[in-house]
C-alpha cells in the first residue's frame, strides 16, 4: 500500500492585511487532510478526513511525514509558505509534494483555478470562496467555524477527486479564453521504485 495525504489550508488574514504580501504572515486557521492508502494501481483502499485548528497542528506533522505523496492545489506557493512558521524546521521542504497547480503551469504556461478545473473536469466547483473563510475565522462563533471546516474539507475532497480523475484519465479539462472546451495531459503516476516498494511491503 502507498500512503497519500491530500491537504488544504485556510488562512486567518488576507494578503491585503499583511506586509509585502508575505504568506508566512497570514496565519493558519485550519488545515484539512484526507489520509488514505492506495494500491499499486493508485486505487483507494481506505481513507479518512481529519481537520486541525491552529492550536492542533502538532498532530499534522507525523501524518505528513508518513506519506509517500502529499497532494494539494497551489500548495507550494501558498499552503507551504503559510504553514512554515508553525512546522518543525525542514519538515515541509522534505515532503514528496505533488502540486496540481504546478502541473497546470507546466502544461499551459499559466494558472487555472481549482474552481475552473473542478467545474470543467468533474462538473462541480468549490462550495465557497477564500475571502469568506477569513470572515468565518474572525467571527469565531460555532456556526462560522463549522462553515470554515466544511469549506476546507470540501476543497480537499475536490482536490482529491480532481487528482484521481487525472490519475485515471491522464488529462484534466478547462475552457479557454474563447470559451472552447480544452484538455491537457497530466501524469500523476508514481516512480517505479515507489510501486515496487509497496509490493514488497504487501508480501509481509
C-alpha positions in Angstrom: 0.0 0.0 0.0 1.0 3.6 -0.6 0.1 6.3 1.9 -1.1 9.6 0.4 -2.2 12.8 2.1 -4.4 15.4 0.2 -4.5 18.7 2.1 -5.6 22.3 2.1 -5.2 25.2 4.5 -7.2 28.3 5.2 -5.5 31.5 6.5 -6.5 33.9 9.2 -5.8 37.0 7.1 -5.9 38.2 3.5 -2.8 39.3 1.6 -4.1 42.9 1.8 -3.7 42.7 5.6 0.0 41.8 5.8 3.2 43.5 4.8 4.9 42.7 1.4 2.2 40.1 0.5 4.2 37.6 2.7 2.3 34.4 3.1 4.2 33.5 6.2 2.4 36.3 8.0 -1.1 35.2 7.0 -1.5 32.7 9.9 -3.3 29.3 9.8 -6.9 29.0 10.9 -7.4 25.3 9.8 -5.8 22.5 7.9 -7.8 19.7 6.5 -6.2 16.5 5.3 -7.5 13.3 3.6 -5.2 10.5 4.7 -5.5 7.3 2.6 -4.0 4.1 1.4 -3.9 3.3 -2.4 -2.8 0.2 -4.1 -0.2 -0.2 -6.8 -2.8 0.9 -9.4 -3.4 4.1 -7.4 -6.9 3.0 -6.4 -8.1 4.0 -3.0 -8.4 1.2 -0.5 -9.2 3.3 2.6 -9.3 6.9 3.6 -10.2 9.3 6.4 -10.7 13.1 6.6 -9.2 15.0 9.5 -9.0 18.7 10.3 -6.6 20.6 12.6 -7.2 24.0 14.0 -4.2 26.3 14.6 -3.6 25.0 18.1 -3.8 21.4 17.0 -1.1 21.5 14.3 1.3 19.3 16.2 -0.9 16.4 15.2 -0.5 17.1 11.5 3.3 16.7 11.1 3.5 13.0 11.7 0.7 12.5 9.2 2.5 14.5 6.5 5.8 12.8 7.2 4.3 9.3 6.8 3.1 10.0 3.3 4.7 8.8 0.1 3.0 11.7 -1.6 1.5 15.0 -0.3 -1.1 16.3 -2.7 -2.6 19.8 -3.0 -3.5 22.7 -5.2 -1.2 25.7 -5.3 0.3 24.3 -2.1 4.0 25.1 -3.0 3.3 28.8 -3.5 0.6 29.3 -0.8 -0.1 26.5 1.7 3.6 25.6 2.4 4.8 29.2 3.0 1.8 29.8 5.3 2.4 26.6 7.2 6.2 27.1 7.5 6.3 29.2 10.7 4.3 26.5 12.5 6.3 23.4 11.3 9.4 21.9 12.8 12.4 23.2 10.8 12.9 21.4 7.5 9.7 19.3 7.8 7.8 20.8 4.8 10.8 21.0 2.5 11.4 17.3 2.7 7.9 16.2 1.8 7.2 14.5 -1.5 4.9 17.2 -2.9 2.6 16.9 -5.9 1.1 20.3 -6.5 -1.6 20.1 -9.2 -1.2 23.8 -10.0 2.5 23.2 -10.8 1.3 20.6 -13.4 -1.1 23.1 -14.8 1.6 25.8 -15.2 4.0 23.3 -16.8 1.4 22.2 -19.3 -0.2 25.5 -20.2 2.2 28.2 -19.2 -0.4 29.9 -17.0 -2.6 29.2 -14.0 -6.1 27.9 -13.7 -8.2 28.0 -10.5 -9.4 24.9 -8.6 -13.0 26.0 -9.3 -12.4 26.2 -13.0 -10.8 22.8 -13.2 -13.4 21.2 -10.9 -16.3 22.6 -12.9 -14.9 21.6 -16.3 -13.4 18.2 -15.3 -15.8 17.0 -12.6 -18.9 19.0 -13.2 -18.7 20.6 -9.8 -16.8 23.6 -8.3 -16.0 25.0 -4.9 -18.6 25.4 -2.1 -17.4 28.8 -1.0 -14.6 31.4 -1.5 -11.4 32.0 0.4 -12.4 35.6 1.5 -15.4 34.1 3.3 -13.1 31.7 5.1 -11.2 34.6 6.6 -14.5 36.2 7.7 -15.6 32.9 9.3 -12.4 32.7 11.3 -12.6 36.3 12.5 -16.3 35.8 13.5 -15.2 32.7 15.5 -18.6 31.7 16.6 -19.6 28.0 16.4 -21.7 28.4 13.3 -18.9 30.3 11.4 -16.2 27.8 12.5 -18.4 24.9 11.2 -18.7 26.7 7.9 -15.0 27.2 7.8 -14.3 23.5 8.5 -16.9 22.4 5.9 -15.3 24.6 3.2 -11.8 23.5 3.8 -12.7 19.8 3.8 -14.8 20.3 0.6 -11.7 21.8 -1.1 -9.7 18.8 0.0 -12.4 16.5 -1.5 -12.5 18.4 -4.7 -8.6 18.3 -5.0 -8.7 14.6 -4.3 -11.3 13.9 -6.9 -9.5 16.1 -9.5 -6.3 14.2 -8.8 -8.0 10.9 -9.1 -9.5 11.9 -12.4 -6.0 12.8 -13.6 -4.6 9.5 -12.4 -7.3 7.5 -14.3 -7.7 9.6 -17.4 -4.2 11.2 -17.8 -5.8 14.6 -18.5 -7.8 17.5 -17.0 -10.3 19.8 -18.6 -10.8 23.5 -18.8 -12.4 26.2 -21.1 -10.1 28.6 -22.9 -10.3 32.3 -23.4 -12.7 31.8 -26.4 -14.9 29.5 -24.3 -13.8 26.4 -26.2 -13.5 23.2 -24.2 -9.9 22.1 -23.9 -7.9 19.3 -22.2 -4.3 19.0 -21.2 -2.3 15.9 -20.4 -1.1 15.1 -16.8 1.0 12.2 -15.4 0.4 11.6 -11.7 1.9 8.1 -11.8 4.5 7.0 -9.2 8.1 6.3 -9.9 8.7 2.6 -10.3 10.7 2.3 -7.1 7.7 3.5 -5.0 5.4 1.0 -6.6 8.0 -1.8 -6.2 8.4 -0.9 -2.5 4.7 -1.1 -1.9 4.6 -4.5 -3.5 7.4 -5.7 -1.2 5.6 -4.4 1.9 2.5 -6.2 0.7 4.3 -9.5 0.8 4.9 -9.4 4.6 
